[in-house]
Amino acid sequence: MRLLLAVAAKDLRQRIRDRSAIIVAFVAPVVLATIISLALGDAFTGSFHATYAVADLDGGPLGRAFVEDVLGDSRVREIADIRSVASAEEARSLVEDERVDAAFVLPAGLSRAVVSGGSGTVRVLAGGEPVAADVAESLAAAFAVRVNEARLVAAVARVAGVAEPPSPDGGTPAPSVVVGAPEGEELDPASYFGPAMALFFLFFAVGLGVRTVLAERAQRTLPRLLAAPVSAAVVLAGKALAAFSLGLVSVLVVLAVSSAVLGAGWGSVPAVLALVGAMTLVATALVWVIATFARTEEQAGLYASLAAIGLSLLGGNFFPIGQAPELLRRIALLTPNGQALRGFADLAVEADPGLGSVAQPVLVIAGFAVALGAVAVGRSRTLVLR
Amino acid sequence: MNASKVLAVALAGISQLRRDRAALFTVIALPLLITLVVGLAMGDEDATSVGIAVVDDGSFAADLQEQLRSTDGLDLRDYATEESLRRGVRRGEVSAGVIVPAGYSEALREGGAVDVVVVSGPNPTALAVRTPVAAAVDAQAMHAGAARAAGGDFDDGLILARRLAAGAAIVAVERQPVSDGELRLGFSYTAPSNLVLFVFLSSLAAAGVLVETRRLGVTRRALASPTRPSELIAGFALGRFLFALFQGLVVVVGAALVFGVDWGDPVAAAMLLVAFAVVATGAATILGTMARTADQAGAIGPPLGIALGMLGGCMWPLEIVGDTMQTVGHLTPHAWAMDGWIELVGGAAGPADIAPELAALLAFAAVLLPIGAWRLRRVVTTP
């Protein structure tokens, strides 16, 4: 046991002296997590705001009702700025120049049409931004519905043969659409990308430790090490422990910095430790397995990098996978890091986070670790004998 | 300066690449794979993703769901229960959610009050979602109200109301698209962003080769031959440049063939690609002379490339970040290259349209290349 720790300690000392380990395991993930947090801090909240122009060529009660009651409603004013213009041409040119997102044109004679039984068309000039244009169209549609209702009631009553159509449901309550209070805590970029970057670089941090086995094999120091009265298993286990420790510390440091400096939070320390511990196990096992298949250190490094990039892409380390299509979200949950990121996200937004919140991801990741670990142990002979 | 010697040094540098199959994969397949995955994931950003949980089992509720599904601008996702919908909103899977409560259809039939709840994340997108939902609900209420007012059988009245609705309209709404410019995402964004990212990354990764070459004493032996230091330096630089150019061409051709990306005016595109490749060469040369071991170069290169890519708008469009970060981003050559590519892919006419971007890149190159060459000379000629 003491020998195992001695081997591990020696390896760790070597890693720390090599500046590349410091860069990969600590500096890089912290820098990248910081950049992401700074850049996406506003973008995550996805604030929607639009500018609309309205040309009221009608000037009658209907036109005024649209401008004052519909566009003037406080809820609409919260999400849109309204500009009044004098002509349809002016409205159109504002949309073309992208100075407004859309424009409403209320034709002349609209109010007269209501009285005399004719009809009119409200035009919505839609600009390039689809969501803003859709909201504009919906506003106009909602207005049209209210205006058309009385006429519809009269028409239906006439056809159905009802003698005196009652006035439309002026006093009867109708379904209303209510916006509820914001749901829970927001998943801020730091709470998502702190773990995302930490876990991405975990593979590289662990890889540095594991590759030493191949390096020592190439430099012929491994046979000498094994010639000592120490079993091969202890030597390899010691190296694995060093790699694991480096990875563990790396992730914890990045998470600590994300929390202290960038304001990330996951609520439950035991839950975070469980996720981190399980992920470090699986990363160590994976890189070990890759090393047993590689012939040289460079090859191992390259394959491990490709695995890290591939898993991170699929698991959502580079972009919030929650917003991706269904298929990609399912694939993400097939990766250990995808499970871990889901665990971190749940911890960040749950009202009462605890170990139970991450029980499922931890178990899945541990499952991966056990499976890969078995393969790693089974193939470790090739590491020594090649 | 002997041109053939320079070329020989350059080609020697990149011939190693041909034999390394794993490196070839990284240069050729990886950027295209990433473009594919991210392009698919970004996909339809035009629509706001909205979840819906229909608790009511009446026909009006089902109709509302279908109406919202076919509404432009909404990407509807179904959730089985109210709780799973709220969880989906919290996790950011959808920007907002709609809960159609039990009793909705009945309220419309009988004329009662009921609240359709829009569940929001802390973002104001929910307010924008409320509008199309309210429009759909209002339309249903209008038909139901008319059916009720007509007396008689409600369902008959409803069918009548729906049939007459169009003809009874005093006010119709007509939408006219004005501009045809769209916020281009999907492959039109990920292909250029991966082009910029990978040309730079591959160049930095190749910097490690330079370090190895020095360490193994190859450069000293090369100087022992009748080769002047300046020829050696020019050869190294040319080799790195050709490699960067090759990486760029792989992405340009690959994305055009596989994803149908239209890179715009060929002359302007070629100029932009060459300009950025020169900048990447300068940066890689400097890195190659500063790292002491290949491992160090390998440790600094990728994170540096990713960091610059993030700042420069290769991981997400710079439009979405705040003003400060946009300015900071333009301290990187990546942001200028991305600006240029977005112009070209968006249909710019020719080199004149991207003149500012080209000028900025040449400015970067004018600073990085001389420094790289100077450092290379010092490193190569110092024992």
Contacts between the chains, C-beta under 8 A, distances in Angstrom:
chain1	res1	chain2	res2	distance
A	18	B	295	7.0
A	19	B	296	6.3
A	19	B	299	7.8
A	20	B	293	7.5
A	20	B	295	4.8
A	20	B	296	4.9
A	20	B	298	7.1
A	20	B	299	3.4
A	20	B	300	7.6
A	21	B	299	7.7
A	23	B	296	7.8
A	23	B	299	4.6
A	23	B	300	6.0
A	23	B	303	7.0
A	24	B	299	4.9
A	24	B	303	7.4
A	27	B	303	7.6
A	28	B	299	7.8
A	28	B	303	3.5
A	28	B	307	8.0
A	31	B	303	7.0
A	31	B	307	5.9
A	32	B	303	6.7
A	32	B	306	6.3
A	32	B	307	5.9
A	32	B	310	6.7
A	35	B	307	6.0
A	35	B	310	4.9
A	35	B	311	6.2
A	36	B	310	6.5
A	38	B	325	5.8
A	39	B	310	6.7
A	39	B	311	7.5
A	39	B	316	7.1
A	39	B	321	4.4
A	39	B	322	7.9
A	39	B	325	4.9
A	39	B	329	7.9
A	40	B	316	6.9
A	40	B	320	7.5
A	40	B	321	7.0
A	41	B	322	7.3
A	42	B	320	7.7
A	42	B	321	6.9
A	42	B	322	5.1
A	43	B	316	7.1
A	43	B	320	4.0
A	43	B	321	6.1
A	44	B	123	8.0
A	45	B	122	6.6
A	45	B	123	4.6
A	45	B	124	7.9
A	46	B	95	6.4
A	46	B	123	4.5
A	46	B	124	7.9
A	46	B	125	5.2
A	47	B	123	6.4
A	47	B	124	5.2
A	47	B	125	7.7
A	48	B	123	7.7
A	48	B	124	5.4
A	48	B	125	5.0
A	48	B	127	7.0
A	48	B	128	4.4
A	49	B	124	7.5
A	50	B	128	8.0
A	62	B	171	7.6
A	75	B	127	6.5
A	75	B	130	7.2
A	76	B	131	7.9
A	78	B	124	7.2
A	78	B	127	5.9
A	79	B	124	6.3
A	79	B	127	4.7
A	79	B	128	5.8
A	92	B	178	6.4
A	95	B	178	4.4
A	95	B	179	7.0
A	96	B	178	5.6
A	96	B	179	6.0
A	98	B	179	7.1
A	98	B	181	8.0
A	110	B	171	7.1
A	113	B	170	6.0
A	114	B	170	5.3
A	118	B	170	7.5
A	119	B	169	6.3
A	119	B	170	5.1
A	119	B	171	7.2
A	119	B	172	6.8
A	120	B	170	6.7
A	120	B	171	6.0
A	120	B	172	7.6
A	121	B	171	7.4
A	121	B	172	4.8
A	121	B	173	7.2
A	121	B	174	5.1
A	122	B	171	5.9
A	122	B	172	7.2
A	122	B	173	5.2
A	122	B	174	7.3
A	123	B	173	7.9
A	123	B	174	5.2
A	123	B	175	7.8
A	123	B	176	5.9
A	124	B	173	6.3
A	124	B	174	7.1
A	124	B	175	4.7
A	124	B	176	7.0
A	125	B	176	5.4
A	125	B	178	5.1
A	126	B	175	5.4
A	126	B	176	6.6
A	126	B	177	4.9
A	126	B	178	6.3
A	127	B	178	5.9
A	127	B	179	5.8
A	128	B	179	4.7
A	128	B	180	7.6
A	128	B	181	4.3
A	128	B	182	5.7
A	128	B	183	6.9
A	129	B	183	6.5
A	130	B	46	4.6
A	130	B	47	7.5
A	130	B	72	7.2
A	130	B	73	5.6
A	130	B	182	7.3
A	130	B	183	7.6
A	131	B	46	7.3
A	131	B	47	7.6
A	131	B	48	5.8
A	131	B	73	5.3
A	131	B	128	6.4
A	133	B	73	7.7
A	133	B	175	7.5
A	133	B	177	7.9
A	134	B	71	7.4
A	134	B	72	5.5
A	134	B	73	3.3
A	134	B	74	7.7
A	134	B	132	6.4
A	135	B	73	7.7
A	135	B	128	5.2
A	135	B	131	4.9
A	135	B	132	7.2
A	137	B	72	8.0
A	137	B	173	6.6
A	137	B	175	5.2
A	138	B	131	4.3
A	138	B	132	4.3
A	138	B	134	7.4
A	138	B	135	4.3
A	139	B	131	6.0
A	139	B	135	7.8
A	140	B	173	4.4
A	141	B	135	4.5
A	141	B	139	7.5
A	141	B	173	5.2
A	142	B	131	7.3
A	142	B	134	5.9
A	142	B	135	4.5
A	142	B	138	5.3
A	143	B	171	7.1
A	144	B	169	6.8
A	144	B	171	4.2
A	144	B	172	6.6
A	144	B	173	5.3
A	145	B	135	7.1
A	145	B	138	4.6
A	145	B	139	5.3
A	145	B	142	5.1
A	146	B	138	7.1
A	146	B	142	7.9
A	147	B	170	5.7
A	147	B	171	4.7
A	148	B	142	7.0
A	148	B	165	7.3
A	148	B	168	6.1
A	148	B	169	4.9
A	148	B	170	5.7
A	148	B	171	6.1
A	149	B	142	4.7
A	149	B	145	6.5
A	149	B	146	7.0
A	151	B	168	4.5
A	151	B	169	7.4
A	151	B	170	5.7
A	152	B	142	6.3
A	152	B	143	7.6
A	152	B	146	4.5
A	152	B	161	6.2
A	152	B	164	6.3
A	152	B	165	5.8
A	152	B	168	4.4
A	153	B	145	6.7
A	153	B	146	4.6
A	153	B	149	4.6
A	153	B	150	7.5
A	154	B	168	7.8
A	155	B	146	7.8
A	155	B	164	4.7
A	155	B	167	7.3
A	155	B	168	4.5
A	156	B	146	4.5
A	156	B	147	6.7
A	156	B	149	7.0
A	156	B	150	4.3
A	156	B	157	6.2
A	156	B	160	5.2
A	156	B	161	5.1
A	156	B	164	5.9
A	157	B	149	6.2
A	157	B	150	4.9
A	157	B	151	7.7
A	159	B	150	7.9
A	159	B	160	5.9
A	159	B	164	6.9
A	160	B	150	4.2
A	160	B	151	6.8
A	160	B	152	5.6
A	160	B	156	7.7
A	160	B	157	6.4
A	160	B	160	6.4
A	162	B	149	7.8
A	162	B	150	5.5
A	162	B	151	5.0
A	162	B	152	7.4
A	165	B	149	6.0
A	165	B	150	7.4
A	166	B	149	5.4
A	168	B	145	5.8
A	168	B	146	7.5
A	168	B	149	6.3
A	169	B	111	6.3
A	169	B	145	4.5
A	169	B	148	7.3
A	169	B	149	7.2
A	172	B	111	4.6
A	172	B	145	7.6
A	173	B	111	7.5
A	173	B	112	6.5
A	173	B	113	3.4
A	174	B	111	7.7
A	174	B	113	7.1
A	174	B	141	4.6
A	174	B	145	7.1
A	175	B	104	6.7
A	175	B	107	6.0
A	175	B	108	6.5
A	175	B	113	7.1
A	175	B	114	4.9
A	175	B	115	7.4
A	175	B	116	6.0
A	175	B	137	5.3
A	175	B	140	7.6
A	175	B	141	5.7
A	176	B	113	7.1
A	176	B	114	7.9
A	176	B	115	5.9
A	176	B	116	7.3
A	176	B	137	7.9
A	177	B	115	7.6
A	177	B	116	4.8
A	177	B	117	8.0
A	177	B	118	6.3
A	177	B	130	5.7
A	177	B	133	5.3
A	177	B	134	4.3
A	177	B	137	5.5
A	178	B	115	4.6
A	178	B	116	7.0
A	178	B	117	5.4
A	178	B	118	6.9
A	179	B	117	7.7
A	179	B	118	4.6
A	179	B	120	6.0
A	179	B	126	5.6
A	179	B	127	6.6
A	179	B	130	5.4
A	180	B	117	5.1
A	180	B	118	6.5
A	180	B	119	5.4
A	180	B	120	6.5
A	181	B	120	7.9
A	182	B	120	5.6
A	182	B	121	6.5
A	182	B	122	4.3
A	183	B	86	5.6
A	183	B	89	4.9
A	183	B	90	5.3
A	183	B	119	5.6
A	183	B	120	6.5
A	183	B	121	6.1
A	183	B	122	7.9
A	184	B	86	7.8
A	184	B	90	4.3
A	185	B	90	7.5
A	186	B	121	6.5
A	186	B	122	4.6
A	186	B	123	7.9
A	187	B	90	7.5
A	187	B	91	6.8
A	187	B	92	5.2
A	299	B	22	6.7
A	301	B	298	7.5
A	302	B	22	4.6
A	302	B	23	7.4
A	302	B	26	7.3
A	303	B	22	7.2
A	306	B	22	7.8
A	306	B	25	7.6
A	306	B	26	7.2
A	306	B	30	7.4
A	309	B	30	7.3
A	309	B	34	8.0
A	313	B	34	6.4
A	313	B	37	5.5
A	313	B	38	7.6
A	314	B	37	7.2
A	318	B	38	7.6
A	318	B	315	6.7
A	319	B	38	7.1
A	319	B	41	6.6
A	319	B	42	7.9
A	319	B	315	7.6
A	319	B	316	7.7
A	320	B	92	6.1
A	321	B	41	7.5
A	322	B	91	5.4
A	322	B	92	4.6
A	322	B	93	4.3
A	323	B	41	7.8
A	323	B	49	6.8
A	323	B	92	6.8
A	323	B	93	7.2
A	324	B	40	7.8
A	324	B	41	3.9
A	324	B	43	7.7
A	325	B	40	6.9
A	325	B	41	6.9
A	325	B	43	6.0
A	328	B	37	7.5
A	328	B	40	6.6
A	328	B	41	5.3
A	329	B	93	7.6
A	345	B	91	5.8
A	345	B	92	7.7
A	346	B	91	7.3
A	349	B	90	4.5
A	349	B	91	6.4
A	350	B	90	8.0
